[in-house]
Amino acid sequence: MNRKIRSYRNYFEEFKKTLSDKELIKLKYCLEVLKTQERLSHKFFGFIRDGLFELKMEYGGNIYRVFFIFENENVVILFNGFQKKTQKTPVEQITKALQIKKQYENERDNKTRLAIIS
């Protein structure tokens, strides 16, 4: 398996700016798992709803999530990320991700440029 990973607009890049160097290393590892593994562990990934998934990352007692969709089985589109501070994923973060997903889908036919992550 060798999925292509893309980010939509600057949502993912803005999230990355909030992370420390060591957190970025852990995020890179999680993205590599997403890129290369055919079967994805629930430890690192979860289904939210309406085609929206979350990448799960923990580091130093902190929990982070990055929302994404599969464009097809070989392309992943990354959306927004955040530091999780409660047991459940906040509804407002899910709502934001679903809005970004809808925006992406509306622009997809116009061949919106996507940043290449790996």
Secondary structure as UniProt FT lines:
FT   STRAND          4..7
FT   TURN            9..10
FT   HELIX           11..16
FT   TURN            17..18
FT   HELIX           21..36
FT   TURN            42..44
FT   STRAND          45..49
FT   TURN            50..51
FT   STRAND          52..59
FT   TURN            60..61
FT   STRAND          62..72
FT   TURN            73..74
FT   STRAND          75..84
FT   HELIX           91..108
FT   TURN            109..111
FT   STRAND          115..116
//
